[in-house]
Amino acid sequence: MSVMRFTPSIESKPIREIAYETLKHAIITGQIPAGVRIVETEYADILHISRTPLREALRKLERDGLVEYVLRRGVIVRAFTIADVEEIYTIRNALEMITLPTIISNATPEDIRSMREKLRQMDAYIARNDIDGVSPLARSFHDQLTAISGLNRILRVIQSQDEYIRRFSAMSIARETRRTTAHAEHYKLVDYVEQKDLESFTLLMQKHIERSKETCLIALEEAHYQQEQK
């Protein structure tokens, strides 16, 4: 548990909120694996807080579906289910689709140049099969593409799902069969933005997101199967 970081907020957020964000990040990124029991005394010590704000953070995590209270066991970290992935992708994808026309109208030559440079950086990581290097760049590319829309209210809602999507996208990128195809699609997406071709951009983005979800679901099913075999 030494990997967790409890960082005081310069914006003076309540301790329960900082505890919630710290634990949420640790659960979503797998630092606290599914099935782990969160013992209040232990985690209060780890986070250097009292048990009251910790309990409030755990109640909020339960509402998020990240932990559950199990009789005679206490608070347990939930595994992501197929339904979780389906719901999170559905929310994210619907919002991303709304941004596409504005991306097309707002994109500048500098945006195009910057995105292509990011894709060239990804080329090198993909060539040496460096998953840890590719994954953050792939997410950064999508974040940059969506941000071009300038639709700040929608972007804030999209960002609220970001940690989930980063975890899922890493699962998708880790599968070699999807990695090369997805990267080629990234180049085509930038081409369509440059050409102001909204129809082709929309069709490819729909396919791109759906394929990413399907690949993630396959990886998740395999992870559940492997867990059951232990």
URSULMO-V441491 format. One record per pair of residues at least 12 apart in sequence whose C-alpha atoms are under 10 Angstrom apart, sorted by sequence separation. I is the first residue (numbers start at 1). J is the second residue. D is the distance in whole Angstrom. If there is no record, write none. Layout:
i=I j=J d=D
i=I j=J d=D
This chain:
i=6 j=18 d=7
i=7 j=19 d=9
i=40 j=52 d=9
i=65 j=77 d=9
i=66 j=78 d=5
i=67 j=79 d=9
i=121 j=133 d=9
i=122 j=134 d=6
i=125 j=137 d=10
i=143 j=155 d=9
i=146 j=158 d=9
i=188 j=200 d=9
i=189 j=201 d=6
i=192 j=204 d=9
i=6 j=19 d=7
i=41 j=54 d=9
i=62 j=75 d=9
i=65 j=78 d=7
i=66 j=79 d=8
i=121 j=134 d=9
i=122 j=135 d=9
i=188 j=201 d=8
i=189 j=202 d=9
i=5 j=19 d=10
i=6 j=20 d=10
i=7 j=21 d=10
i=40 j=54 d=7
i=62 j=76 d=10
i=65 j=79 d=9
i=66 j=80 d=8
i=122 j=136 d=10
i=189 j=203 d=10
i=6 j=21 d=9
i=7 j=22 d=8
i=40 j=55 d=8
i=62 j=77 d=9
i=65 j=80 d=9
i=119 j=134 d=10
i=122 j=137 d=7
i=143 j=158 d=9
i=189 j=204 d=7
i=6 j=22 d=6
i=59 j=75 d=10
i=61 j=77 d=9
i=62 j=78 d=9
i=121 j=137 d=8
i=122 j=138 d=8
i=143 j=159 d=9
i=188 j=204 d=8
i=189 j=205 d=7
i=5 j=22 d=7
i=6 j=23 d=9
i=58 j=75 d=8
i=188 j=205 d=10
i=4 j=22 d=7
i=5 j=23 d=9
i=40 j=58 d=9
i=119 j=137 d=8
i=186 j=204 d=9
i=4 j=23 d=8
i=65 j=84 d=9
i=118 j=137 d=7
i=119 j=138 d=8
i=122 j=141 d=10
i=143 j=162 d=9
i=185 j=204 d=8
i=186 j=205 d=9
i=189 j=208 d=9
i=5 j=25 d=10
i=23 j=43 d=10
i=38 j=58 d=9
i=118 j=138 d=9
i=185 j=205 d=9
i=4 j=25 d=9
i=5 j=26 d=9
i=4 j=26 d=7
i=118 j=140 d=9
i=119 j=141 d=8
i=185 j=207 d=9
i=186 j=208 d=9
i=3 j=26 d=8
i=118 j=141 d=7
i=139 j=162 d=9
i=185 j=208 d=7
i=19 j=43 d=10
i=23 j=47 d=9
i=117 j=141 d=10
i=1 j=26 d=9
i=19 j=44 d=9
i=22 j=47 d=9
i=115 j=140 d=9
i=116 j=141 d=9
i=115 j=141 d=7
i=118 j=144 d=10
i=139 j=165 d=9
i=140 j=166 d=10
i=182 j=208 d=7
i=4 j=31 d=8
i=114 j=141 d=9
i=115 j=142 d=9
i=139 j=166 d=7
i=181 j=208 d=9
i=182 j=209 d=9
i=3 j=31 d=7
i=4 j=32 d=9
i=19 j=47 d=7
i=138 j=166 d=9
i=2 j=31 d=10
i=3 j=32 d=10
i=18 j=47 d=10
i=19 j=48 d=10
i=38 j=67 d=9
i=115 j=144 d=8
i=182 j=211 d=9
i=1 j=31 d=7
i=19 j=49 d=8
i=37 j=67 d=9
i=114 j=144 d=9
i=115 j=145 d=8
i=136 j=166 d=8
i=139 j=169 d=8
i=181 j=211 d=10
i=182 j=212 d=8
i=1 j=32 d=8
i=23 j=54 d=10
i=36 j=67 d=10
i=37 j=68 d=10
i=38 j=69 d=10
i=135 j=166 d=8
i=138 j=169 d=8
i=139 j=170 d=9
i=34 j=66 d=9
i=35 j=67 d=9
i=37 j=69 d=10
i=135 j=167 d=9
i=138 j=170 d=9
i=16 j=49 d=9
i=20 j=53 d=9
i=24 j=57 d=9
i=34 j=67 d=9
i=35 j=68 d=10
i=37 j=70 d=10
i=111 j=144 d=9
i=112 j=145 d=9
i=136 j=169 d=9
i=178 j=211 d=8
i=179 j=212 d=10
i=15 j=49 d=8
i=16 j=50 d=10
i=19 j=53 d=7
i=20 j=54 d=8
i=23 j=57 d=8
i=24 j=58 d=9
i=27 j=61 d=10
i=39 j=73 d=9
i=40 j=74 d=9
i=111 j=145 d=8
i=135 j=169 d=7
i=136 j=170 d=8
i=178 j=212 d=8
i=15 j=50 d=9
i=16 j=51 d=10
i=18 j=53 d=9
i=19 j=54 d=6
i=20 j=55 d=10
i=22 j=57 d=10
i=23 j=58 d=9
i=38 j=73 d=9
i=39 j=74 d=8
i=40 j=75 d=9
i=135 j=170 d=6
i=138 j=173 d=9
i=16 j=52 d=8
i=17 j=53 d=8
i=18 j=54 d=10
i=19 j=55 d=10
i=20 j=56 d=8
i=21 j=57 d=8
i=24 j=60 d=10
i=37 j=73 d=7
i=38 j=74 d=7
i=39 j=75 d=7
i=134 j=170 d=9
i=135 j=171 d=9
i=179 j=215 d=10
i=15 j=52 d=10
i=16 j=53 d=4
i=17 j=54 d=9
i=19 j=56 d=9
i=20 j=57 d=5
i=24 j=61 d=7
i=37 j=74 d=7
i=38 j=75 d=5
i=39 j=76 d=9
i=111 j=148 d=8
i=135 j=172 d=9
i=178 j=215 d=7
i=15 j=53 d=6
i=16 j=54 d=6
i=19 j=57 d=6
i=20 j=58 d=7
i=23 j=61 d=8
i=28 j=66 d=8
i=37 j=75 d=6
i=38 j=76 d=6
i=107 j=145 d=9
i=132 j=170 d=8
i=135 j=173 d=7
i=177 j=215 d=9
i=178 j=216 d=10
i=14 j=53 d=9
i=15 j=54 d=9
i=16 j=55 d=8
i=17 j=56 d=9
i=18 j=57 d=8
i=19 j=58 d=9
i=20 j=59 d=9
i=21 j=60 d=10
i=27 j=66 d=7
i=36 j=75 d=8
i=37 j=76 d=4
i=38 j=77 d=7
i=131 j=170 d=8
i=134 j=173 d=8
i=135 j=174 d=8
i=172 j=211 d=9
i=173 j=212 d=8
i=6 j=46 d=9
i=7 j=47 d=9
i=16 j=56 d=6
i=17 j=57 d=7
i=20 j=60 d=7
i=21 j=61 d=9
i=24 j=64 d=9
i=27 j=67 d=9
i=35 j=75 d=9
i=36 j=76 d=6
i=37 j=77 d=7
i=107 j=147 d=10
i=108 j=148 d=9
i=131 j=171 d=10
i=134 j=174 d=9
i=172 j=212 d=6
i=175 j=215 d=8
i=5 j=46 d=9
i=6 j=47 d=6
i=15 j=56 d=10
i=16 j=57 d=5
i=20 j=61 d=7
i=35 j=76 d=6
i=36 j=77 d=6
i=37 j=78 d=10
i=104 j=145 d=10
i=107 j=148 d=6
i=132 j=173 d=10
i=171 j=212 d=9
i=172 j=213 d=8
i=174 j=215 d=10
i=175 j=216 d=9
i=1 j=43 d=9
i=4 j=46 d=8
i=5 j=47 d=8
i=6 j=48 d=8
i=15 j=57 d=9
i=16 j=58 d=9
i=24 j=66 d=8
i=34 j=76 d=8
i=35 j=77 d=5
i=36 j=78 d=8
i=103 j=145 d=7
i=106 j=148 d=6
i=107 j=149 d=8
i=131 j=173 d=7
i=132 j=174 d=9
i=171 j=213 d=10
i=172 j=214 d=8
i=173 j=215 d=9
i=174 j=216 d=9
i=4 j=47 d=8
i=6 j=49 d=10
i=17 j=60 d=9
i=23 j=66 d=10
i=24 j=67 d=10
i=33 j=76 d=10
i=34 j=77 d=5
i=35 j=78 d=6
i=36 j=79 d=10
i=103 j=146 d=7
i=105 j=148 d=9
i=106 j=149 d=6
i=131 j=174 d=6
i=169 j=212 d=7
i=172 j=215 d=5
i=173 j=216 d=9
i=175 j=218 d=10
i=2 j=46 d=8
i=16 j=60 d=9
i=33 j=77 d=7
i=34 j=78 d=5
i=35 j=79 d=7
i=102 j=146 d=9
i=103 j=147 d=8
i=104 j=148 d=9
i=105 j=149 d=8
i=106 j=150 d=8
i=130 j=174 d=9
i=131 j=175 d=9
i=135 j=179 d=10
i=138 j=182 d=9
i=142 j=186 d=9
i=145 j=189 d=9
i=168 j=212 d=9
i=169 j=213 d=8
i=171 j=215 d=8
i=172 j=216 d=5
i=175 j=219 d=8
i=1 j=46 d=8
i=32 j=77 d=8
i=33 j=78 d=9
i=34 j=79 d=5
i=100 j=145 d=9
i=102 j=147 d=10
i=103 j=148 d=5
i=104 j=149 d=8
i=129 j=174 d=9
i=131 j=176 d=9
i=134 j=179 d=9
i=138 j=183 d=8
i=141 j=186 d=8
i=145 j=190 d=9
i=168 j=213 d=8
i=171 j=216 d=6
i=172 j=217 d=8
i=174 j=219 d=9
i=1 j=47 d=10
i=33 j=79 d=8
i=34 j=80 d=8
i=96 j=142 d=10
i=99 j=145 d=10
i=100 j=146 d=8
i=102 j=148 d=8
i=103 j=149 d=4
i=169 j=215 d=9
i=170 j=216 d=9
i=171 j=217 d=9
i=172 j=218 d=9
i=99 j=146 d=7
i=102 j=149 d=5
i=103 j=150 d=8
i=129 j=176 d=9
i=168 j=215 d=9
i=169 j=216 d=7
i=171 j=218 d=9
i=172 j=219 d=7
i=98 j=146 d=10
i=99 j=147 d=9
i=100 j=148 d=9
i=101 j=149 d=8
i=102 j=150 d=8
i=103 j=151 d=9
i=131 j=179 d=9
i=138 j=186 d=9
i=145 j=193 d=9
i=165 j=213 d=10
i=168 j=216 d=6
i=171 j=219 d=6
i=172 j=220 d=9
i=28 j=77 d=10
i=30 j=79 d=10
i=96 j=145 d=10
i=97 j=146 d=10
i=99 j=148 d=9
i=100 j=149 d=7
i=102 j=151 d=8
i=134 j=183 d=10
i=167 j=216 d=10
i=168 j=217 d=9
i=171 j=220 d=8
i=27 j=77 d=7
i=96 j=146 d=7
i=99 j=149 d=6
i=126 j=176 d=10
i=129 j=179 d=10
i=27 j=78 d=9
i=28 j=79 d=10
i=95 j=146 d=10
i=98 j=149 d=9
i=99 j=150 d=8
i=168 j=219 d=9
i=27 j=79 d=9
i=28 j=80 d=9
i=99 j=151 d=7
i=168 j=220 d=9
i=96 j=149 d=10
i=98 j=151 d=9
i=126 j=179 d=8
i=127 j=180 d=10
i=126 j=180 d=8
i=99 j=154 d=8
i=98 j=154 d=9
i=99 j=155 d=9
i=123 j=180 d=10
i=126 j=183 d=9
i=96 j=154 d=8
i=95 j=154 d=7
i=96 j=155 d=9
i=95 j=155 d=8
i=123 j=183 d=8
i=122 j=183 d=8
i=95 j=157 d=8
i=96 j=158 d=8
i=95 j=158 d=7
i=94 j=158 d=10
i=119 j=183 d=8
i=92 j=157 d=8
i=93 j=158 d=9
i=119 j=184 d=9
i=91 j=157 d=9
i=92 j=158 d=6
i=91 j=158 d=8
i=92 j=159 d=9
i=119 j=186 d=8
i=120 j=187 d=10
i=92 j=160 d=9
i=119 j=187 d=7
i=92 j=161 d=7
i=91 j=161 d=9
i=92 j=162 d=9
i=116 j=186 d=9
i=115 j=186 d=9
i=116 j=187 d=7
i=119 j=190 d=10
i=89 j=161 d=9
i=115 j=187 d=9
i=88 j=161 d=7
i=92 j=165 d=8
i=88 j=162 d=10
i=116 j=190 d=7
i=89 j=164 d=9
i=115 j=190 d=7
i=116 j=191 d=9
i=88 j=164 d=8
i=89 j=165 d=8
i=88 j=165 d=8
i=113 j=190 d=9
i=112 j=190 d=7
i=85 j=164 d=9
i=89 j=168 d=9
i=111 j=190 d=9
i=112 j=191 d=8
i=84 j=164 d=10
i=85 j=165 d=9
i=88 j=168 d=10
i=112 j=193 d=8
i=113 j=194 d=10
i=111 j=193 d=10
i=112 j=194 d=7
i=85 j=168 d=8
i=107 j=190 d=10
i=111 j=194 d=9
i=80 j=164 d=10
i=108 j=193 d=9
i=109 j=194 d=8
i=104 j=190 d=10
i=107 j=193 d=7
i=108 j=194 d=8
i=106 j=193 d=10
i=107 j=194 d=8
i=80 j=168 d=10
i=104 j=192 d=8
i=105 j=193 d=9
i=104 j=193 d=5
i=105 j=194 d=10
i=107 j=196 d=9
i=103 j=193 d=7
i=104 j=194 d=8
i=106 j=196 d=10
i=104 j=195 d=9
i=105 j=196 d=7
i=101 j=193 d=10
i=104 j=196 d=6
i=100 j=193 d=9
i=103 j=196 d=9
i=104 j=197 d=8
i=105 j=198 d=9
i=104 j=198 d=7
i=101 j=196 d=9
i=103 j=198 d=9
i=101 j=197 d=10
i=102 j=198 d=10
i=101 j=198 d=7
i=104 j=201 d=9
i=100 j=198 d=7
i=101 j=199 d=9
i=100 j=199 d=10
i=101 j=201 d=9
i=100 j=201 d=8
i=101 j=202 d=9
i=100 j=202 d=7
i=98 j=202 d=10
i=97 j=202 d=7
i=100 j=205 d=9
i=97 j=205 d=8
i=96 j=205 d=9
i=97 j=206 d=8
i=96 j=206 d=9
i=93 j=205 d=9
i=94 j=206 d=10
i=93 j=206 d=8
i=96 j=209 d=10
i=93 j=209 d=7
i=92 j=209 d=10
i=93 j=210 d=9
i=90 j=209 d=10
i=89 j=209 d=8
i=90 j=210 d=9
i=93 j=213 d=10
i=89 j=210 d=9
i=89 j=212 d=9
i=90 j=213 d=9
i=89 j=213 d=7
i=88 j=213 d=10
i=86 j=213 d=8
i=85 j=213 d=8
i=86 j=214 d=9
i=85 j=214 d=10
i=86 j=216 d=10
i=85 j=216 d=8
i=86 j=217 d=8
i=85 j=217 d=7
i=29 j=163 d=8
i=82 j=216 d=9
i=83 j=217 d=10
i=28 j=163 d=7
i=29 j=164 d=8
i=82 j=217 d=7
i=85 j=220 d=9
i=27 j=163 d=10
i=28 j=164 d=6
i=81 j=217 d=9
i=82 j=218 d=9
i=27 j=164 d=10
i=28 j=165 d=9
i=29 j=166 d=8
i=30 j=167 d=8
i=25 j=163 d=7
i=28 j=166 d=9
i=29 j=167 d=6
i=82 j=220 d=7
i=24 j=163 d=9
i=25 j=164 d=9
i=28 j=167 d=7
i=29 j=168 d=10
i=81 j=220 d=8
i=82 j=221 d=8
i=24 j=164 d=10
i=28 j=168 d=9
i=80 j=220 d=8
i=81 j=221 d=9
i=29 j=170 d=10
i=79 j=220 d=10
i=82 j=224 d=10
i=81 j=224 d=9
i=80 j=224 d=9
i=79 j=224 d=9
